[in-house]
């Protein structure tokens, strides 16, 4: 039995961790904890992540939380010349880190999570129409600002090689589609191409709630 355990299912952020593990061909166990449930606030899980947030990964004695950090950890430990999530070329690595930070902060946290809170969970966070309008406009502006980067015919964000940045971007686009956000056609084409990737389909299945 694998000593890797992924805690969390059912969100745009948990699918990232499932995808990274599957992409690298790693065996792992899943603990089907969903967000904002009694299980996520249980003493057992709070010993794994005191914040009660998902996902979390235990790999032997190592515990790591935050989806982007999990991707980078797995890449650092398990990447191989034949199967990698993080580039080794220094120029591409700089671009990779930029994409990872941009997606996590500007698209996810600053834009989509505002919609998640105030449109998806108004009973918890309250309604905030002006904030949601601003978040949509900001997402539109930020995704448009990087659309030129992929208009050269590249298959993936870094060119012809898949990376963890693609995991982050695809999860964000799926999330944006759910909330009916606007984004350029070039990203819709990218999304369609990525949706056919076998590891993505397996990750979506692994991430589903009952």
N, C-alpha and C positions, 0 to 999 in steps of 0.2 A: 504494500500500500504506500502511495506517495506521501512524503512528509510535507508536501506543499498543500496548503489549504487556502482557498479563496472564500472569503466571507462576503456575501452580498450578491443579490440578483435584482433585476427589474428596473434598473435605471440606465440613463445614458452614460453615466460614469462607471457603473459596474461592468457594462458590456466591454469597456475598454480593457479592463484587466483580463476578462475571459478571452478576448481576442488575442491579446499579447501572449498569453500562455499557449493558446491553440496554435498561433502562428509559429511559435518556436518549437512546437511539437512536444511540449512538456506535459507530463501527467500531473493531475492535481485532483484534490477533493473539493467539493463545493458545499458550503454551508448556506442554505437558502434563506438568509436573513434579508428582509425587506426594509426599506427606509421607513422611519417613524413608526416602528412597531414595538411591541413589548420585547421581542427578541433582540432588537437593536439596542434596547436600554437595559437588557439583562445584566446581571453581575458577570456572567460568563463572558459576554461579548465586551463589556466595559473593561475587562482585564486585557482584551486585545486592543481595543481603541476606546480610550476614556471619553472621547467626544461622542461616541455612539453613532458615528457616521460610517457609511459604506462607500466603496469597498475597503477591505483590509486583506493583506496577504501575509500568511505565516509561511516561512520557508526555513525549515529547521528551527533554529533559535532566533532567526531574524523575523521581526514584525515590521511591516511597512504599510502605511496608509497613503491616501491621495492617489487618484488614478494615474496622473502623469508621472508621479514618482515611482509607482509600481512598474509602469512601462519602462522607465529608464533603469530601474534596478534590474529587471529581468534582462534587458538588453546588455547591461554591463556584465552580468554574471553568465548569461547563457548564449549570447550571440556567437555565431560561428561563421566562417567564410561562406558557407552555403546557405545560411539562414540567419539573417540579421535584422534587427529593428533600428539600429543606430549606425550611421556611417562612420568609417574610420578616417576618411579624407578630411583634413582639417577645415577646408573651406565649406564642404558639405555639412560637417558637424556644426559649424557656426550657424548655417542656415537652418539646420535641424533644431537647434536650441531656440532660435528665434521663432520658428513656427510653433514649437511646443508652448512657449511662453505666451505668444500672441493668441493662440487658440484658447488656452486655459484662462487667460485673464480678460482679454478684450471680447471674445465671442461667447465664452461660457459664463464666467462669473459676472462680468459687467452688463451683459445683454440678456442672455437666455435665462439665467437664474432669476433675474428680476421678474420675467414672465412666469417662470415656474412658481415663484412665491405668490405673486399677486393675481395671476389668472388661474393657475393650477391649484393653489392652496389658499384661497382667500379666507377660508374659515380659520386658518392659523395666523396668517400674516396680514389679513385685511386687504381691501381693494385699494388700488393706487393707479387710477386711470392715467394720470399725467406721467407717472413714472414708467408705465408700460408703453405708452406712446413714444416716450423718449428712448426707451430701451430698444424698441423696434427700429427707430430711426438710426440709432447708434450701430446696431447690428448691420443694417443695410449699408451704412457708410463704411464700416470696417471691412466687411466681406468684399465690397466693391473695391476697396483700396488695394487688395491683394490679388484681384482677379487677373491682372496683367501677368502675374508671375507664372500662371499656368496656361497661358495662351499660345505657347510655343509648341504645342502638340505633345507635351510630356504626359506620361501615364500616371505619375505620382507627384506629390508635392516637391520631391527632391530630384525629379527627373525620371529615369527609367527604373529606379530601384525603390521598392516599397520600404516604408519606415514606420516607426511609431507615430510620427506626425500624421500619417494617413489614418491611423486608428483614431487619433484625436479629432481630426477634421471630419471624418465620416460620422462619428458619433454626434458631433455638433450639427452637421447638416440634417441628419435624421431627426434630431431634436428640433431644429429650426422648422423643418417641414411639418412636424406635429403641431407647432404653434403658428403655422401659416405665415412664417416670415418670408420676406422677399430675398432672393439672392440671384446672382447672375447666371445666365444659361450655361456658361462654361463650367460652373460648379454643379449644375444639374447633370451635365454630361459626365463629369467626374464622379458624381454620386451614383449614377447608373452603372458605370464601369465598376466601381468599387463594390456595389451591391451584388455583383456576380462572383465575387471572390469566394472560393469555398470556405476559407477560414472565417470570413465574415458571417456567412450563413450558419456555420457551426456555433459561432460565438453568440449570435442572436438567439439560437435555439437554447444554448446553455444558460442564457441570461433570462429566459422567460420565467415568469411566475406561474404557479399552478393554476 
